[in-house]
Amino acid sequence: MKIYLVGGAVRDALLGLQPGDRDWVVVGSTQADMEARGFKAVGKDFPVFLHPDTGEEHALARTERKSGRGYRGFVVDAAPSVTLEEDLQRRDFTINAIARDESSGELVDPWGGLRDIEQRVLRHVGPAFVEDPLRVLRAARFLARFAPLGFTLAPETAALMRQIADSGELDTLVPERIWQELRKALASAQPSAFLRSLHATGALAAILPEVDALYGVPQRAEFHPEVDTGVHQEMVSDMAAQLAPGDDLIGFAALTHDLGKALTPHDELPRHIMHEQRGLKPLAALCERLKIPTDHRQLAEAACREHLNVHRIDELRDATVLELISRCDGFRRPERIAQMALVCECDKRGRLGFEDSDYPQRATLVRLHAAALAVNARDIATEGLKGPAIGEALAKARVRAIAAAR
């Protein structure tokens, strides 16, 4: 029996990154042998065990054979005769198909992962890549993480991603798996690489058709020098990664703030209803389909509906500011206002030439919200008032507080 460190821990160490969880592959063993050594079996679809001391996952070397549609349609062989090279061959990308001998520290690289790390190329291991549609999303997600290091997608891998998209296999992915990959991409350093690679290979239309529809939609050049709404969306997502690193909540709201622009040409609706009436319907469809968590959905709805109002907050009447805060549930969920203000800054600075610009509206909204939030019914004269009259008095006091905070 031999044990090898495999996958992301080896890759990240070679890239000079802090490795995450360590995964191990065991060659020449059986389930009975592993359990006899104190390992605890936990795998459902294939033999995976927890180390008795470290708790780290150890999997028997295995091969996989396609047996049906989707990412679960595989027959697994984990016999002791399966070699390390055979196990590495079933992996997705060459940079993830490098192993390190536990005892000697020697690297085993049968599929050119070291070369691709040096050349900064994300490349599939072999033709079996097309058998698992989830790998399309994983490729895009790895690009979102590693594009800042100079990684690009190998043309032959992009071709296979398009082949999978054209086959309809992406339709077999369950919402939870799509959301898992999407939120990791949004929390990565360069989400635009995720969006761009999926759009270029035809996969974004299957996974996120509402976002894919933004590409090619023109915008008014005086407000959006980048013109193409899809390009703007890429820039907004990257700005969210810059201003709120690792925060997929902000990332999702930034991703979906402009969905309405794909439905009607930019100049055909009055400004005040441009996003409120257009963006919420595709956003609702996306959230229902992918089972997006409630907090993500509610912040996205607020940003989609209100970001134009926040951009012009200095023009809004004090009472209108209070209405905006109330629509966003800013008194019951006060954290949402600061989150939405951040998303609005991402939108404003996610434009060609505006990346380093100031966005004072964010601080203004937070300040006015804090002033309104500081007023409550105990602080105002409510003697003799009942029911709705108390609420009206509280609203008037909050409007006065907003006016004073300006």
C-alpha positions in Angstrom: 0.0 0.0 0.0 1.2 3.5 -0.9 -0.2 6.8 0.0 0.0 10.0 -2.1 -1.1 13.6 -1.6 -3.1 14.7 -4.6 -5.1 17.5 -6.1 -5.4 21.0 -4.9 -2.9 20.8 -2.0 -0.1 19.8 -4.4 -1.2 22.4 -7.0 -1.4 25.3 -4.6 1.9 24.5 -3.0 3.5 24.6 -6.4 1.9 27.9 -7.1 3.1 29.3 -3.9 -0.4 29.6 -2.4 -1.6 28.5 1.0 -2.9 25.0 0.5 -6.4 24.2 1.8 -7.7 20.8 2.7 -5.4 17.9 1.9 -6.7 14.9 0.0 -4.9 11.6 -0.2 -5.1 8.6 -2.6 -4.3 5.1 -1.5 -2.9 2.6 -4.0 -2.9 -1.1 -3.5 -5.4 -1.4 -0.7 -9.0 -2.5 0.0 -11.9 -1.3 2.1 -11.3 -4.1 4.6 -7.6 -3.3 4.8 -8.3 0.4 5.4 -10.9 -0.3 8.1 -8.5 -2.7 9.8 -6.0 0.1 10.0 -8.5 2.3 11.8 -9.8 4.3 8.9 -13.5 5.2 9.0 -15.5 4.6 5.7 -17.6 7.6 4.7 -17.9 7.5 0.9 -21.3 6.8 -0.6 -20.4 6.7 -4.3 -16.8 5.5 -4.0 -14.5 4.3 -1.2 -13.4 7.3 0.9 -12.1 7.0 4.4 -11.2 9.4 7.3 -7.7 9.0 8.8 -8.0 7.8 12.5 -5.8 10.6 13.8 -5.9 13.6 11.3 -9.5 13.1 10.0 -8.2 13.8 6.5 -9.9 12.1 3.6 -8.1 9.1 2.0 -9.7 7.6 -1.2 -8.8 4.3 -2.8 -7.3 4.8 -6.3 -10.1 4.3 -8.8 -11.2 4.5 -12.3 -14.5 5.7 -13.6 -16.5 4.6 -16.7 -19.4 6.6 -18.1 -22.7 4.7 -17.7 -25.4 7.3 -18.2 -26.2 11.0 -18.5 -25.1 13.7 -16.1 -22.3 14.0 -13.5 -23.5 11.0 -11.5 -23.7 8.5 -14.4 -20.4 6.6 -13.7 -19.4 3.1 -12.7 -16.4 3.1 -10.3 -13.6 0.5 -10.0 -11.5 0.8 -6.9 -9.7 -2.5 -7.1 -6.2 -2.8 -5.5 -4.8 -3.2 -9.1 -5.8 0.4 -10.1 -2.5 2.3 -10.5 -1.8 5.9 -9.5 -1.5 6.9 -13.1 -4.9 5.5 -13.8 -6.4 7.4 -10.9 -4.8 10.6 -12.0 -6.0 10.1 -15.6 -9.7 10.4 -14.5 -9.1 13.9 -12.9 -10.3 17.0 -14.6 -7.2 19.2 -15.2 -3.6 18.5 -15.5 -2.7 21.0 -12.7 -5.0 18.8 -10.5 -3.4 15.5 -11.6 -0.1 15.8 -9.8 0.6 13.5 -6.8 3.3 13.6 -4.1 4.7 10.5 -2.5 4.0 10.7 1.2 7.2 8.9 2.1 9.7 10.3 -0.3 8.2 13.7 -1.3 8.7 12.8 -5.0 6.2 14.3 -7.4 4.3 12.1 -9.9 3.2 14.0 -13.0 2.1 11.7 -15.8 -0.1 14.2 -17.6 2.0 17.4 -17.8 0.6 19.3 -14.9 4.0 20.8 -13.9 4.4 22.1 -17.5 1.0 23.7 -17.5 1.6 25.3 -14.1 4.8 26.8 -15.5 3.0 28.0 -18.6 -0.1 29.1 -16.7 -2.5 27.0 -18.8 -5.7 25.3 -17.6 -5.9 22.1 -19.7 -8.0 19.0 -19.4 -6.3 15.7 -18.7 -8.0 13.6 -21.5 -11.0 13.0 -23.7 -13.0 11.7 -20.7 -13.4 15.4 -19.7 -16.6 15.5 -21.7 -18.2 12.8 -19.6 -18.8 15.1 -16.7 -20.7 18.3 -17.4 -19.9 19.7 -14.0 -16.3 20.1 -15.3 -17.4 23.0 -17.5 -18.3 25.0 -14.4 -15.2 23.9 -12.6 -13.0 25.1 -15.5 -14.7 28.5 -15.4 -14.4 28.7 -11.6 -10.7 27.8 -11.7 -10.2 30.5 -14.2 -11.9 33.0 -11.8 -9.4 32.0 -9.2 -6.2 31.7 -11.2 -6.6 34.3 -14.0 -4.9 36.9 -11.8 -1.9 34.6 -11.8 -1.9 34.6 -15.6 -3.7 31.4 -16.3 -5.6 31.1 -19.6 -7.8 28.3 -21.0 -6.3 25.9 -23.4 -8.1 26.1 -26.8 -8.7 22.4 -26.9 -10.3 22.5 -23.4 -12.5 25.4 -24.5 -13.6 23.3 -27.5 -14.6 20.4 -25.2 -16.5 22.8 -23.0 -18.5 24.0 -26.1 -19.1 20.3 -27.1 -20.6 19.6 -23.6 -22.7 22.8 -23.9 -24.0 21.8 -27.3 -24.8 18.3 -26.1 -27.4 19.5 -23.6 -25.6 17.7 -20.8 -25.5 20.9 -18.7 -29.2 20.5 -18.2 -28.5 17.4 -16.0 -26.8 19.5 -13.4 -28.8 20.0 -10.2 -29.4 23.5 -8.9 -27.4 23.0 -5.8 -24.2 22.0 -7.7 -24.5 25.0 -10.1 -25.0 27.4 -7.1 -22.0 25.8 -5.3 -19.7 26.5 -8.3 -21.2 29.9 -8.9 -20.8 31.2 -5.4 -17.2 30.0 -5.3 -16.6 31.9 -8.6 -18.2 35.0 -7.2 -15.9 34.8 -4.1 -12.8 34.4 -6.3 -10.4 37.1 -7.4 -11.6 37.6 -11.0 -15.2 36.5 -11.5 -15.2 38.0 -15.0 -13.0 35.0 -16.2 -15.8 32.7 -15.1 -18.5 34.7 -17.0 -16.3 35.2 -20.1 -15.2 31.6 -20.5 -18.7 30.3 -20.1 -20.1 32.9 -22.5 -17.4 32.1 -25.1 -18.1 28.4 -25.0 -21.9 28.7 -25.1 -22.3 27.4 -21.5 -23.5 30.6 -19.9 -26.7 30.5 -22.0 -27.5 27.1 -20.4 -26.5 27.9 -16.9 -27.3 31.6 -16.5 -29.4 32.6 -19.5 -30.4 35.9 -17.8 -26.8 36.9 -17.5 -25.8 35.6 -20.9 -28.5 37.8 -22.5 -26.6 40.9 -21.4 -23.8 40.3 -23.8 -24.2 42.4 -26.9 -26.8 44.8 -25.4 -25.6 48.3 -26.1 -25.5 51.1 -23.4 -25.3 54.8 -23.6 -21.6 55.6 -24.1 -21.8 58.8 -22.0 -22.6 56.7 -18.9 -21.0 53.4 -20.0 -17.8 53.9 -22.1 -17.5 50.1 -22.2 -20.9 50.1 -24.2 -21.6 46.4 -24.1 -23.7 45.5 -21.0 -22.0 42.1 -20.8 -18.6 43.7 -20.5 -20.0 46.1 -17.9 -21.3 43.1 -15.9 -17.8 41.5 -16.0 -16.3 44.8 -14.7 -18.9 45.1 -11.9 -18.3 41.5 -10.8 -14.5 42.1 -10.7 -15.1 45.4 -8.7 -17.2 43.4 -6.2 -14.3 41.0 -5.8 -12.0 43.9 -5.2 -14.2 45.8 -2.7 -15.6 42.8 -0.9 -13.1 40.0 -1.4 -14.5 36.5 -0.8 -18.1 37.8 -0.3 -20.4 35.9 -2.6 -23.4 37.8 -1.1 -22.2 41.1 -2.5 -20.9 39.2 -5.6 -24.4 37.8 -6.4 -26.1 41.1 -6.0 -23.5 42.7 -8.2 -23.9 40.0 -10.8 -27.7 40.4 -11.1 -28.1 44.2 -10.7 -28.6 44.9 -14.4 -30.6 41.9 -15.6 -33.4 44.1 -16.9 -31.3 45.7 -19.6 -31.6 42.6 -21.7 -35.3 42.8 -22.0 -35.9 46.3 -23.5 -33.7 48.7 -25.4 -32.1 51.2 -23.0 -34.0 54.3 -24.1 -37.5 52.9 -24.6 -38.6 53.1 -20.9 -38.6 56.1 -18.6 -35.6 56.2 -16.3 -37.6 55.8 -13.1 -39.0 52.4 -14.2 -36.0 51.2 -16.2 -34.9 48.6 -13.7 -37.7 48.3 -11.2 -40.1 46.8 -13.8 -37.5 45.0 -16.0 -34.9 43.5 -13.7 -37.0 41.8 -11.0 -38.7 39.3 -13.3 -35.6 37.6 -14.7 -34.0 37.9 -11.2 -36.9 36.0 -9.7 -36.6 33.3 -12.5 -32.9 32.8 -11.8 -33.4 32.6 -8.1 -36.2 30.1 -8.3 -34.3 27.9 -10.8 -31.1 27.8 -8.8 -32.7 27.9 -5.3 -30.7 30.9 -4.3 -30.6 31.5 -0.6 -33.1 34.1 0.8 -30.5 36.7 1.9 -28.8 36.6 -1.5 -32.1 37.0 -3.3 -33.4 39.9 -1.1 -30.2 41.9 -1.4 -30.1 41.3 -5.2 -33.7 42.5 -5.4 -32.9 45.7 -3.5 -29.8 46.4 -5.6 -31.6 45.7 -8.9 -34.6 47.9 -8.0 -32.7 50.8 -6.2 -29.2 51.2 -7.6 -30.2 54.1 -9.9 -31.9 55.8 -7.0 -28.8 55.4 -4.9 -26.7 56.9 -7.7 -28.7 60.1 -7.5 -29.4 60.1 -3.8 -28.4 63.8 -3.6 -31.3 64.6 -5.8 -33.9 62.6 -3.8 -36.2 64.3 -1.3 -35.7 63.4 2.3 -39.1 61.5 2.4 -38.0 59.6 -0.8 -34.8 58.5 1.0 -36.9 57.2 3.8 -39.1 55.2 1.4 -36.0 53.7 -0.2 -34.7 52.6 3.1 -38.0 51.1 4.1 -38.4 49.3 0.7 -35.0 47.6 1.4 -36.1 46.5 4.9 -33.4 48.8 6.3 -35.0 49.1 9.8 -35.5 45.4 10.4 -32.4 44.4 8.6 -30.1 47.4 9.0 -27.0 45.6 7.5 -28.7 45.5 4.2 -28.3 49.2 3.5 -24.6 49.2 3.8 -24.5 46.1 1.6 -26.6 47.6 -1.1 -24.6 50.8 -1.0 -21.5 48.7 -1.6 -23.1 47.0 -4.6 -24.0 50.4 -6.0 -20.4 51.5 -5.8 -19.4 48.3 -7.6 -21.9 49.3 -10.4 -20.6 52.8 -10.7 -16.9 51.9 -10.6 -17.4 48.9 -12.8 -17.1 51.0 -15.9 -14.3 51.8 -18.3 -12.3 54.7 -16.9 -14.2 54.9 -13.6 -12.4 52.1 -11.8 -10.5 54.5 -9.5 -13.3 57.1 -9.1 -14.9 58.2 -5.9 -18.4 57.2 -5.0 -19.6 59.5 -2.2 -23.2 58.2 -2.6 -22.2 55.1 -0.6 -21.2 57.2 2.5 -24.2 59.4 2.0 -26.7 56.6 2.1 -25.1 55.0 5.1 -25.1 58.3 7.0 -28.7 59.1 6.2 -29.7 55.5 7.1 -27.9 55.8 10.4 -29.7 59.0 11.2 -33.1 57.6 10.5 -32.3 54.4 12.3 -31.4 56.3 15.5 -35.0 57.6 15.8 -37.6 55.3 17.3 -41.0 55.6 18.8 -39.7 56.0 22.4 -37.9 59.2 21.3 -40.9 61.1 19.9 -44.0 62.5 21.5 -46.7 59.9 20.9 -49.1 60.8 23.7 -52.6 60.6 22.5 -51.7 58.9 19.3 -52.9 55.5 18.3 -52.2 53.0 15.5 -51.2 54.4 12.2 -50.8 57.9 13.7 -47.8 56.7 15.7 -46.2 55.3 12.5 -46.8 58.6 10.7 -45.2 60.6 13.6 -42.2 58.2 13.5 -41.8 58.6 9.8 -41.9 62.4 10.1 -39.3 62.3 12.8 -37.1 60.1 10.6 -37.5 62.4 7.7 -36.4 65.3 9.9 -33.4 63.3 11.0 -32.4 62.6 7.4 -32.7 66.3 6.5 -30.5 67.2 9.5 -27.9 64.5 8.5 -27.5 66.0 5.0 
